[in-house]
Amino acid sequence: MNRLLPLVLLAATAGWTSIQAATGEADPAALERGKAIAFDRNAGNCLSCHMMDDGELPGNSGPPLIQMQVRFPDREVLRQQIWDAAVRNPQTVMPPYGRNLVLSEEEIDLVVDYVLSL
């Protein structure tokens, strides 16, 4: 039996991509999907407020998304921030992507994985 199988199953139930949980590295295809959602002006729209990666015409009302693994060593804290930033900061202007169903749970996970790669 593959020794990684229990990790993959646990990761799938926790919302992580299987490859990332089993190896500690994100799947390049999943990162591209997360990036596409983050850059999509009709979906994540992260560039409207944040400078990130190779995004064009970024906003500056939010912090630049750099060194994200250092800033968010706990993946779940970043996921909660994207799901509903008002939990930690009631005065935030960041949209509650999860609470308002702007993004699906899978889309949020993909964006989290992508943002953590920055």
The first five atom37 places (N, CA, C, CB, O) and aatype in JSON, in Angstrom:
{
  "aatype": [12, 2, 1, 10, 10, 14, 10, 19, 10, 10, 0, 0, 16, 0, 7, 17, 16, 15, 9, 5, 0, 0, 16, 7, 6, 0, 3, 14, 0, 0, 10, 6, 1, 7, 11, 0, 9, 0, 13, 3, 1, 2, 0, 7, 2, 4, 10, 15, 4, 8, 12, 12, 3, 3, 7, 6, 10, 14, 7, 2, 15, 7, 14, 14, 10, 9, 5, 12, 5, 19, 1, 13, 14, 3, 1, 6, 19, 10, 1, 5, 5, 9, 17, 3, 0, 0, 19, 1, 2, 14, 5, 16, 19, 12, 14, 14, 18, 7, 1, 2, 10, 19, 10, 15, 6, 6, 6, 9, 3, 10, 19, 19, 3, 18, 19, 10, 15, 10],
  "atom_mask": [
    [1, 1, 1, 1, 1],
    [1, 1, 1, 1, 1],
    [1, 1, 1, 1, 1],
    [1, 1, 1, 1, 1],
    [1, 1, 1, 1, 1],
    [1, 1, 1, 1, 1],
    [1, 1, 1, 1, 1],
    [1, 1, 1, 1, 1],
    [1, 1, 1, 1, 1],
    [1, 1, 1, 1, 1],
    [1, 1, 1, 1, 1],
    [1, 1, 1, 1, 1],
    [1, 1, 1, 1, 1],
    [1, 1, 1, 1, 1],
    [1, 1, 1, 0, 1],
    [1, 1, 1, 1, 1],
    [1, 1, 1, 1, 1],
    [1, 1, 1, 1, 1],
    [1, 1, 1, 1, 1],
    [1, 1, 1, 1, 1],
    [1, 1, 1, 1, 1],
    [1, 1, 1, 1, 1],
    [1, 1, 1, 1, 1],
    [1, 1, 1, 0, 1],
    [1, 1, 1, 1, 1],
    [1, 1, 1, 1, 1],
    [1, 1, 1, 1, 1],
    [1, 1, 1, 1, 1],
    [1, 1, 1, 1, 1],
    [1, 1, 1, 1, 1],
    [1, 1, 1, 1, 1],
    [1, 1, 1, 1, 1],
    [1, 1, 1, 1, 1],
    [1, 1, 1, 0, 1],
    [1, 1, 1, 1, 1],
    [1, 1, 1, 1, 1],
    [1, 1, 1, 1, 1],
    [1, 1, 1, 1, 1],
    [1, 1, 1, 1, 1],
    [1, 1, 1, 1, 1],
    [1, 1, 1, 1, 1],
    [1, 1, 1, 1, 1],
    [1, 1, 1, 1, 1],
    [1, 1, 1, 0, 1],
    [1, 1, 1, 1, 1],
    [1, 1, 1, 1, 1],
    [1, 1, 1, 1, 1],
    [1, 1, 1, 1, 1],
    [1, 1, 1, 1, 1],
    [1, 1, 1, 1, 1],
    [1, 1, 1, 1, 1],
    [1, 1, 1, 1, 1],
    [1, 1, 1, 1, 1],
    [1, 1, 1, 1, 1],
    [1, 1, 1, 0, 1],
    [1, 1, 1, 1, 1],
    [1, 1, 1, 1, 1],
    [1, 1, 1, 1, 1],
    [1, 1, 1, 0, 1],
    [1, 1, 1, 1, 1],
    [1, 1, 1, 1, 1],
    [1, 1, 1, 0, 1],
    [1, 1, 1, 1, 1],
    [1, 1, 1, 1, 1],
    [1, 1, 1, 1, 1],
    [1, 1, 1, 1, 1],
    [1, 1, 1, 1, 1],
    [1, 1, 1, 1, 1],
    [1, 1, 1, 1, 1],
    [1, 1, 1, 1, 1],
    [1, 1, 1, 1, 1],
    [1, 1, 1, 1, 1],
    [1, 1, 1, 1, 1],
    [1, 1, 1, 1, 1],
    [1, 1, 1, 1, 1],
    [1, 1, 1, 1, 1],
    [1, 1, 1, 1, 1],
    [1, 1, 1, 1, 1],
    [1, 1, 1, 1, 1],
    [1, 1, 1, 1, 1],
    [1, 1, 1, 1, 1],
    [1, 1, 1, 1, 1],
    [1, 1, 1, 1, 1],
    [1, 1, 1, 1, 1],
    [1, 1, 1, 1, 1],
    [1, 1, 1, 1, 1],
    [1, 1, 1, 1, 1],
    [1, 1, 1, 1, 1],
    [1, 1, 1, 1, 1],
    [1, 1, 1, 1, 1],
    [1, 1, 1, 1, 1],
    [1, 1, 1, 1, 1],
    [1, 1, 1, 1, 1],
    [1, 1, 1, 1, 1],
    [1, 1, 1, 1, 1],
    [1, 1, 1, 1, 1],
    [1, 1, 1, 1, 1],
    [1, 1, 1, 0, 1],
    [1, 1, 1, 1, 1],
    [1, 1, 1, 1, 1],
    [1, 1, 1, 1, 1],
    [1, 1, 1, 1, 1],
    [1, 1, 1, 1, 1],
    [1, 1, 1, 1, 1],
    [1, 1, 1, 1, 1],
    [1, 1, 1, 1, 1],
    [1, 1, 1, 1, 1],
    [1, 1, 1, 1, 1],
    [1, 1, 1, 1, 1],
    [1, 1, 1, 1, 1],
    [1, 1, 1, 1, 1],
    [1, 1, 1, 1, 1],
    [1, 1, 1, 1, 1],
    [1, 1, 1, 1, 1],
    [1, 1, 1, 1, 1],
    [1, 1, 1, 1, 1],
    [1, 1, 1, 1, 1],
    [1, 1, 1, 1, 1]
  ],
  "atom_positions": [
    [[0.85, -1.19, 0.0], [0.0, 0.0, 0.0], [0.89, 1.24, 0.0], [-0.96, 0.01, 1.23], [1.91, 1.28, 0.69]],
    [[0.5, 2.23, -0.76], [1.23, 3.48, -0.84], [1.18, 4.19, 0.51], [0.65, 4.38, -1.95], [0.1, 4.41, 1.06]],
    [[2.35, 4.56, 1.05], [2.41, 5.2, 2.37], [1.87, 6.62, 2.33], [3.83, 5.21, 2.88], [1.51, 7.16, 3.38]],
    [[1.79, 7.24, 1.17], [1.27, 8.6, 1.06], [-0.26, 8.64, 1.0], [1.85, 9.27, -0.16], [-0.85, 9.7, 1.19]],
    [[-0.89, 7.51, 0.73], [-2.34, 7.49, 0.57], [-3.07, 8.07, 1.76], [-2.8, 6.08, 0.33], [-3.97, 8.89, 1.56]],
    [[-2.76, 7.71, 3.0], [-3.47, 8.33, 4.12], [-3.3, 9.84, 4.16], [-2.99, 7.74, 5.43], [-4.24, 10.56, 4.51]],
    [[-2.12, 10.35, 3.81], [-1.91, 11.79, 3.77], [-2.75, 12.45, 2.68], [-0.44, 12.11, 3.54], [-3.3, 13.52, 2.88]],
    [[-2.83, 11.79, 1.54], [-3.62, 12.32, 0.44], [-5.1, 12.38, 0.83], [-3.44, 11.46, -0.83], [-5.77, 13.38, 0.58]],
    [[-5.59, 11.33, 1.44], [-6.99, 11.32, 1.86], [-7.26, 12.37, 2.93], [-7.37, 9.94, 2.39], [-8.29, 13.05, 2.88]],
    [[-6.36, 12.52, 3.88], [-6.51, 13.54, 4.91], [-6.49, 14.92, 4.28], [-5.42, 13.41, 5.96], [-7.29, 15.78, 4.64]],
    [[-5.57, 15.13, 3.36], [-5.47, 16.43, 2.7], [-6.73, 16.75, 1.93], [-4.27, 16.45, 1.77], [-7.2, 17.89, 1.95]],
    [[-7.29, 15.78, 1.25], [-8.51, 16.01, 0.47], [-9.66, 16.42, 1.37], [-8.89, 14.76, -0.33], [-10.45, 17.28, 1.01]],
    [[-9.76, 15.81, 2.55], [-10.84, 16.18, 3.45], [-10.58, 17.52, 4.11], [-11.03, 15.12, 4.51], [-11.53, 18.18, 4.55]],
    [[-9.32, 17.94, 4.19], [-8.99, 19.23, 4.8], [-9.03, 20.36, 3.79], [-7.61, 19.16, 5.44], [-8.86, 21.52, 4.17]],
    [[-9.26, 20.05, 2.52], [-9.38, 21.08, 1.51], [-8.07, 21.41, 0.81], [0.0, 0.0, 0.0], [-8.05, 22.29, -0.05]],
    [[-6.98, 20.74, 1.13], [-5.71, 20.98, 0.47], [-5.65, 20.16, -0.8], [-4.53, 20.64, 1.39], [-6.34, 19.15, -0.95]],
    [[-4.83, 20.61, -1.72], [-4.61, 19.78, -2.89], [-3.81, 18.57, -2.45], [-3.88, 20.56, -4.03], [-2.94, 18.69, -1.6]],
    [[-4.09, 17.43, -3.01], [-3.44, 16.18, -2.6], [-1.93, 16.25, -2.74], [-3.97, 15.03, -3.43], [-1.21, 15.82, -1.84]],
    [[-1.45, 16.78, -3.83], [-0.02, 16.82, -4.05], [0.66, 17.72, -3.04], [0.3, 17.3, -5.46], [1.71, 17.36, -2.51]],
    [[0.07, 18.87, -2.74], [0.69, 19.77, -1.79], [0.78, 19.14, -0.41], [-0.09, 21.08, -1.72], [1.81, 19.24, 0.25]],
    [[-0.27, 18.49, 0.02], [-0.27, 17.89, 1.35], [0.7, 16.73, 1.44], [-1.67, 17.43, 1.72], [1.37, 16.56, 2.46]],
    [[0.78, 15.93, 0.39], [1.62, 14.74, 0.43], [3.1, 15.07, 0.28], [1.21, 13.78, -0.65], [3.94, 14.4, 0.88]],
    [[3.44, 16.09, -0.49], [4.83, 16.37, -0.78], [5.31, 17.68, -0.19], [5.05, 16.37, -2.25], [6.52, 17.93, -0.15]],
    [[4.4, 18.53, 0.27], [4.79, 19.85, 0.75], [4.92, 20.86, -0.37], [0.0, 0.0, 0.0], [5.22, 22.02, -0.11]],
    [[4.69, 20.45, -1.62], [4.78, 21.34, -2.76], [3.43, 21.38, -3.46], [5.89, 20.88, -3.73], [2.73, 20.37, -3.57]],
    [[3.08, 22.56, -3.93], [1.82, 22.72, -4.63], [1.93, 22.21, -6.06], [1.37, 24.18, -4.61], [2.98, 22.31, -6.68]],
    [[0.84, 21.69, -6.57], [0.74, 21.24, -7.94], [0.79, 22.46, -8.86], [-0.57, 20.41, -8.17], [-0.01, 23.38, -8.69]],
    [[1.73, 22.51, -9.83], [1.83, 23.67, -10.71], [0.52, 24.0, -11.43], [2.91, 23.44, -11.73], [0.19, 25.18, -11.62]],
    [[-0.23, 22.99, -11.83], [-1.5, 23.25, -12.51], [-2.5, 23.89, -11.56], [-2.09, 21.94, -13.09], [-3.25, 24.79, -11.95]],
    [[-2.52, 23.45, -10.31], [-3.42, 24.04, -9.31], [-3.01, 25.48, -9.01], [-3.42, 23.2, -8.02], [-3.87, 26.34, -8.83]],
    [[-1.7, 25.74, -8.97], [-1.24, 27.11, -8.75], [-1.68, 28.02, -9.89], [0.28, 27.15, -8.6], [-2.07, 29.16, -9.66]],
    [[-1.62, 27.53, -11.11], [-2.06, 28.32, -12.26], [-3.56, 28.6, -12.18], [-1.73, 27.58, -13.58], [-4.01, 29.7, -12.5]],
    [[-4.32, 27.6, -11.76], [-5.78, 27.82, -11.6], [-6.04, 28.86, -10.51], [-6.5, 26.48, -11.25], [-6.88, 29.74, -10.69]],
    [[-5.31, 28.77, -9.4], [-5.46, 29.75, -8.33], [-5.08, 31.15, -8.79], [0.0, 0.0, 0.0], [-5.76, 32.12, -8.45]],
    [[-4.01, 31.24, -9.55], [-3.58, 32.53, -10.09], [-4.64, 33.1, -11.02], [-2.24, 32.4, -10.83], [-4.95, 34.3, -10.97]],
    [[-5.2, 32.26, -11.87], [-6.23, 32.71, -12.81], [-7.44, 33.26, -12.06], [-6.67, 31.56, -13.74], [-8.01, 34.28, -12.47]],
    [[-7.83, 32.61, -10.98], [-8.97, 33.09, -10.18], [-8.6, 34.42, -9.51], [-9.37, 32.04, -9.11], [-9.39, 35.36, -9.52]],
    [[-7.41, 34.49, -8.93], [-6.97, 35.7, -8.24], [-6.88, 36.89, -9.19], [-5.62, 35.46, -7.58], [-7.22, 38.01, -8.81]],
    [[-6.43, 36.65, -10.43], [-6.27, 37.73, -11.39], [-7.57, 38.08, -12.13], [-5.21, 37.36, -12.39], [-7.67, 39.16, -12.71]],
    [[-8.54, 37.2, -12.11], [-9.79, 37.41, -12.85], [-10.57, 38.57, -12.22], [-10.65, 36.12, -12.85], [-10.95, 38.51, -11.05]],
    [[-10.81, 39.6, -12.99], [-11.52, 40.79, -12.49], [-12.97, 40.49, -12.13], [-11.48, 41.91, -13.54], [-13.61, 41.28, -11.44]],
    [[-13.5, 39.34, -12.58], [-14.87, 38.95, -12.26], [-14.93, 37.84, -11.22], [-15.59, 38.51, -13.51], [-16.0, 37.27, -10.97]],
    [[-13.81, 37.51, -10.61], [-13.78, 36.44, -9.61], [-13.05, 36.95, -8.37], [-13.09, 35.14, -10.17], [-13.62, 37.71, -7.59]],
    [[-11.79, 36.54, -8.2], [-11.04, 36.97, -7.03], [-10.73, 38.46, -7.03], [0.0, 0.0, 0.0], [-10.85, 39.13, -6.01]],
    [[-10.33, 38.96, -8.19], [-10.06, 40.38, -8.37], [-9.05, 40.92, -7.36], [-11.35, 41.16, -8.27], [-9.16, 42.07, -6.94]],
    [[-8.09, 40.1, -6.98], [-7.1, 40.51, -5.98], [-6.29, 41.72, -6.43], [-6.15, 39.36, -5.68], [-5.87, 42.54, -5.61]],
    [[-6.08, 41.85, -7.75], [-5.28, 42.95, -8.27], [-5.94, 44.31, -8.09], [-5.0, 42.72, -9.73], [-5.28, 45.34, -8.21]],
    [[-7.22, 44.34, -7.8], [-7.85, 45.64, -7.61], [-7.32, 46.33, -6.34], [-9.37, 45.49, -7.52], [-7.4, 47.55, -6.22]],
    [[-6.78, 45.54, -5.4], [-6.28, 46.11, -4.15], [-4.82, 45.78, -3.86], [-7.11, 45.63, -3.02], [-4.17, 46.5, -3.11]],
    [[-4.31, 44.7, -4.43], [-2.98, 44.2, -4.07], [-2.03, 44.15, -5.25], [-3.09, 42.83, -3.46], [-2.42, 43.81, -6.36]],
    [[-0.75, 44.49, -4.98], [0.32, 44.24, -5.92], [0.72, 42.79, -5.7], [1.54, 45.24, -5.73], [0.91, 42.35, -4.56]],
    [[0.85, 42.05, -6.79], [1.23, 40.65, -6.66], [1.84, 40.12, -7.94], [0.03, 39.81, -6.28], [1.43, 40.5, -9.04]],
    [[2.81, 39.25, -7.78], [3.44, 38.51, -8.86], [3.63, 39.39, -10.1], [2.61, 37.29, -9.22], [4.26, 40.45, -10.01]],
    [[3.11, 38.96, -11.22], [3.28, 39.7, -12.47], [1.97, 40.35, -12.91], [3.8, 38.77, -13.56], [1.72, 40.51, -14.11]],
    [[1.14, 40.71, -11.94], [-0.15, 41.33, -12.25], [-0.01, 42.71, -12.83], [0.0, 0.0, 0.0], [0.89, 43.47, -12.45]],
    [[-0.89, 43.04, -13.75], [-0.88, 44.34, -14.4], [-1.93, 45.25, -13.75], [-1.15, 44.21, -15.91], [-3.01, 44.8, -13.38]],
    [[-1.58, 46.5, -13.62], [-2.45, 47.53, -13.05], [-2.96, 47.17, -11.64], [-3.64, 47.76, -13.96], [-4.16, 47.2, -11.39]],
    [[-2.03, 46.84, -10.73], [-2.48, 46.49, -9.38], [-2.92, 47.72, -8.6], [-1.38, 45.77, -8.62], [-2.47, 48.84, -8.86]],
    [[-3.79, 47.49, -7.63], [-4.19, 48.54, -6.72], [-3.21, 48.63, -5.58], [0.0, 0.0, 0.0], [-2.27, 47.84, -5.49]],
    [[-3.43, 49.6, -4.7], [-2.53, 49.74, -3.56], [-3.27, 49.98, -2.25], [-1.56, 50.87, -3.82], [-2.67, 50.45, -1.28]],
    [[-4.55, 49.68, -2.2], [-5.29, 49.86, -0.95], [-5.06, 48.69, 0.01], [-6.78, 50.01, -1.24], [-5.32, 48.82, 1.21]],
    [[-4.59, 47.56, -0.5], [-4.23, 46.41, 0.33], [-2.73, 46.22, 0.31], [0.0, 0.0, 0.0], [-2.04, 46.77, -0.55]],
    [[-2.21, 45.44, 1.24], [-0.76, 45.22, 1.26], [-0.31, 44.4, 0.06], [-0.36, 44.51, 2.56], [-1.08, 43.61, -0.48]],
    [[0.95, 44.59, -0.36], [1.46, 43.75, -1.45], [1.51, 42.3, -0.99], [2.87, 44.22, -1.9], [1.85, 42.0, 0.15]],
    [[1.17, 41.4, -1.89], [1.17, 39.98, -1.56], [2.53, 39.39, -1.91], [0.03, 39.24, -2.32], [2.74, 38.82, -2.98]],
    [[3.44, 39.55, -0.96], [4.8, 39.04, -1.09], [5.17, 38.34, 0.21], [5.81, 40.17, -1.43], [4.63, 38.67, 1.27]],
    [[6.08, 37.39, 0.14], [6.54, 36.64, 1.3], [5.37, 36.11, 2.14], [7.45, 37.51, 2.17], [5.37, 36.22, 3.36]],
    [[4.41, 35.56, 1.46], [3.17, 35.16, 2.13], [3.34, 33.99, 3.09], [2.13, 34.82, 1.1], [2.62, 33.92, 4.08]],
    [[4.26, 33.07, 2.82], [4.47, 31.96, 3.76], [5.07, 32.46, 5.06], [5.38, 30.9, 3.14], [4.83, 31.88, 6.12]],
    [[5.84, 33.53, 4.99], [6.39, 34.13, 6.21], [5.28, 34.86, 6.96], [7.55, 35.1, 5.87], [5.19, 34.76, 8.19]],
    [[4.45, 35.59, 6.24], [3.38, 36.36, 6.87], [2.26, 35.47, 7.38], [2.82, 37.36, 5.88], [1.62, 35.79, 8.38]],
    [[2.02, 34.35, 6.7], [0.94, 33.43, 7.09], [1.49, 32.0, 7.17], [-0.24, 33.5, 6.08], [1.23, 31.19, 6.28]],
    [[2.26, 31.69, 8.22], [2.79, 30.33, 8.33], [1.69, 29.29, 8.55], [3.8, 30.26, 9.47], [1.88, 28.1, 8.26]],
    [[0.55, 29.72, 9.06], [-0.6, 28.83, 9.25], [-1.56, 29.05, 8.08], [-1.32, 29.09, 10.63], [-2.22, 30.09, 8.0]],
    [[-1.63, 28.09, 7.19], [-2.47, 28.18, 5.99], [-3.92, 28.52, 6.34], [-2.42, 26.87, 5.21], [-4.56, 29.29, 5.62]],
    [[-4.43, 27.96, 7.42], [-5.83, 28.18, 7.78], [-6.12, 29.64, 8.12], [-6.2, 27.29, 8.96], [-7.22, 30.12, 7.88]],
    [[-5.15, 30.34, 8.68], [-5.33, 31.77, 9.01], [-5.51, 32.56, 7.72], [-4.12, 32.31, 9.82], [-6.39, 33.43, 7.64]],
    [[-4.69, 32.28, 6.71], [-4.85, 32.96, 5.41], [-6.17, 32.58, 4.77], [-3.69, 32.61, 4.47], [-6.85, 33.44, 4.2]],
    [[-6.54, 31.31, 4.85], [-7.81, 30.88, 4.26], [-8.98, 31.62, 4.91], [-7.99, 29.35, 4.42], [-9.9, 32.06, 4.21]],
    [[-8.95, 31.75, 6.22], [-10.02, 32.47, 6.93], [-10.04, 33.94, 6.53], [-9.84, 32.33, 8.46], [-11.1, 34.54, 6.41]],
    [[-8.85, 34.52, 6.32], [-8.77, 35.92, 5.9], [-9.46, 36.11, 4.55], [-7.3, 36.38, 5.82], [-10.17, 37.09, 4.35]],
    [[-9.24, 35.19, 3.64], [-9.87, 35.29, 2.33], [-11.36, 34.95, 2.43], [-9.18, 34.35, 1.32], [-12.18, 35.58, 1.77]],
    [[-11.7, 33.97, 3.25], [-13.1, 33.57, 3.39], [-13.93, 34.72, 3.94], [-13.22, 32.34, 4.3], [-15.01, 35.01, 3.43]],
    [[-13.43, 35.38, 5.01], [-14.13, 36.54, 5.6], [-13.17, 37.33, 6.47], [-15.37, 36.08, 6.43], [-13.01, 37.03, 7.65]],
    [[-12.54, 38.34, 5.89], [-11.56, 39.16, 6.6], [-12.18, 39.94, 7.75], [-10.89, 40.12, 5.64], [-11.46, 40.36, 8.66]],
    [[-13.49, 40.15, 7.73], [-14.15, 40.93, 8.79], [-14.11, 40.22, 10.14], [-15.59, 41.2, 8.4], [-14.32, 40.86, 11.17]],
    [[-13.85, 38.92, 10.16], [-13.75, 38.2, 11.43], [-12.59, 38.77, 12.24], [-13.56, 36.68, 11.19], [-12.72, 38.98, 13.44]],
    [[-11.46, 39.01, 11.59], [-10.28, 39.55, 12.28], [-10.29, 41.07, 12.33], [-9.01, 39.09, 11.59], [-9.74, 41.66, 13.26]],
    [[-10.92, 41.7, 11.35], [-10.94, 43.16, 11.29], [-12.32, 43.62, 10.8], [-9.81, 43.7, 10.34], [-12.57, 43.64, 9.6]],
    [[-13.21, 43.97, 11.72], [-14.56, 44.38, 11.32], [-14.6, 45.6, 10.4], [-15.38, 44.66, 12.54], [-15.6, 45.83, 9.72]],
    [[-13.52, 46.38, 10.37], [-13.48, 47.59, 9.53], [-12.84, 47.34, 8.16], [-12.73, 48.69, 10.25], [-12.62, 48.29, 7.41]],
    [[-12.55, 46.11, 7.83], [-11.87, 45.8, 6.57], [-12.72, 46.19, 5.37], [-11.53, 44.33, 6.51], [-13.95, 46.22, 5.42]],
    [[-12.03, 46.47, 4.28], [-12.72, 46.71, 3.01], [-12.6, 45.49, 2.09], [-12.14, 47.95, 2.31], [-13.13, 45.49, 0.98]],
    [[-11.91, 44.45, 2.58], [-11.76, 43.23, 1.77], [-13.09, 42.49, 1.71], [-10.65, 42.31, 2.36], [-13.73, 42.26, 2.74]],
    [[-13.51, 42.11, 0.5], [-14.78, 41.38, 0.37], [-14.73, 40.02, 1.08], [-15.13, 41.19, -1.11], [-13.68, 39.37, 1.08]],
    [[-15.83, 39.6, 1.66], [-15.9, 38.26, 2.28], [-16.2, 37.21, 1.21], [-16.99, 38.23, 3.4], [-17.36, 36.84, 1.0]],
    [[-15.16, 36.74, 0.55], [-15.32, 35.86, -0.61], [-16.08, 34.57, -0.3], [-13.98, 35.51, -1.16], [-16.85, 34.09, -1.14]],
    [[-15.88, 34.02, 0.86], [-16.59, 32.78, 1.22], [-17.96, 33.05, 1.77], [0.0, 0.0, 0.0], [-18.95, 32.46, 1.33]],
    [[-18.04, 33.95, 2.74], [-19.32, 34.25, 3.39], [-20.36, 34.71, 2.38], [-19.14, 35.31, 4.48], [-21.53, 34.35, 2.49]],
    [[-19.95, 35.51, 1.4], [-20.89, 36.01, 0.4], [-20.96, 35.14, -0.85], [-20.52, 37.41, 0.0], [-21.58, 35.53, -1.85]],
    [[-20.33, 33.98, -0.8], [-20.37, 33.01, -1.91], [-19.86, 33.59, -3.23], [-21.78, 32.5, -2.1], [-20.33, 33.23, -4.3]],
    [[-18.88, 34.5, -3.13], [-18.25, 35.05, -4.33], [-17.39, 33.97, -4.98], [-17.39, 36.29, -3.98], [-17.37, 33.84, -6.2]],
    [[-16.68, 33.2, -4.15], [-15.87, 32.09, -4.61], [-16.34, 30.82, -3.92], [-14.36, 32.33, -4.35], [-16.81, 30.86, -2.78]],
    [[-16.21, 29.7, -4.6], [-16.54, 28.41, -4.0], [-15.43, 28.01, -3.02], [-16.74, 27.31, -5.1], [-14.36, 28.62, -3.01]],
    [[-15.69, 27.01, -2.22], [-14.68, 26.51, -1.29], [-13.44, 26.05, -2.06], [-15.24, 25.35, -0.43], [-12.32, 26.33, -1.64]],
    [[-13.63, 25.36, -3.17], [-12.5, 24.9, -3.99], [-11.72, 26.09, -4.54], [-12.99, 24.0, -5.13], [-10.49, 26.08, -4.53]],
    [[-12.41, 27.1, -5.03], [-11.74, 28.28, -5.57], [-10.94, 29.0, -4.48], [-12.76, 29.25, -6.19], [-9.82, 29.46, -4.74]],
    [[-11.5, 29.09, -3.28], [-10.76, 29.71, -2.18], [-9.5, 28.92, -1.88], [-11.65, 29.8, -0.92], [-8.43, 29.51, -1.7]],
    [[-9.6, 27.6, -1.84], [-8.42, 26.77, -1.6], [-7.36, 26.98, -2.67], [-8.81, 25.29, -1.53], [-6.17, 27.05, -2.36]],
    [[-7.77, 27.08, -3.91], [-6.82, 27.3, -5.01], [-6.15, 28.66, -4.87], [-7.52, 27.2, -6.36], [-4.94, 28.77, -5.08]],
    [[-6.91, 29.69, -4.53], [-6.34, 31.02, -4.34], [-5.38, 31.03, -3.15], [-7.46, 32.05, -4.13], [-4.31, 31.63, -3.22]],
    [[-5.75, 30.37, -2.07], [-4.88, 30.3, -0.89], [-3.55, 29.64, -1.28], [-5.56, 29.5, 0.26], [-2.49, 30.15, -0.93]],
    [[-3.61, 28.53, -1.98], [-2.38, 27.85, -2.4], [-1.53, 28.76, -3.28], [-2.71, 26.56, -3.14], [-0.31, 28.81, -3.12]],
    [[-2.17, 29.46, -4.2], [-1.43, 30.38, -5.08], [-0.81, 31.52, -4.25], [-2.36, 30.96, -6.18], [0.38, 31.8, -4.39]],
    [[-1.59, 32.15, -3.41], [-1.09, 33.28, -2.62], [0.06, 32.83, -1.72], [-2.22, 33.9, -1.77], [1.03, 33.57, -1.55]],
    [[-0.03, 31.65, -1.16], [1.07, 31.15, -0.33], [2.34, 30.88, -1.14], [0.64, 29.88, 0.39], [3.43, 30.79, -0.58]],
    [[2.21, 30.74, -2.45], [3.39, 30.52, -3.29], [4.12, 31.83, -3.6], [2.98, 29.83, -4.59], [5.22, 31.81, -4.15]],
    [[3.51, 32.94, -3.26], [4.13, 34.25, -3.56], [5.18, 34.61, -2.52], [3.06, 35.34, -3.62], [5.8, 35.67, -2.62]]
  ]
}
